[in-house]
Amino acid sequence: MVSLCRDDGTWDNLPLCQGCLRPLASSNGYANISELQTSFPVGTVISYHCCPGYKLEGAEHLECLHSLIWSTSPPRCLALEAPSRSH
């Protein structure tokens, strides 16, 4: 690929950096990504974690595939059931 400097000082034919779009965040949980990051390069792996009192349902890790989609749907964080008390 060749890029040329135009008369106005800009480049033509620059490649676009593409990646997976930011996956949905789980309520009561978080992922190891910056709040400002909106696109992720192919090969990026995101790890999900739940807040105390919640358990992860689904895959803990998502990977950005060459098809520019995530390897699976984001997990959910479900509330842990309180232990039952016997009288």
Secondary structure, 3 states (H helix, E strand, C coil): CCCCECCCCCECCCCCCCCEECCCCCCCEEECCCCCCCEECCCCEEEEEECCCEEEECCCEEEECCCCCECCCCCEEEECCCCCCCC
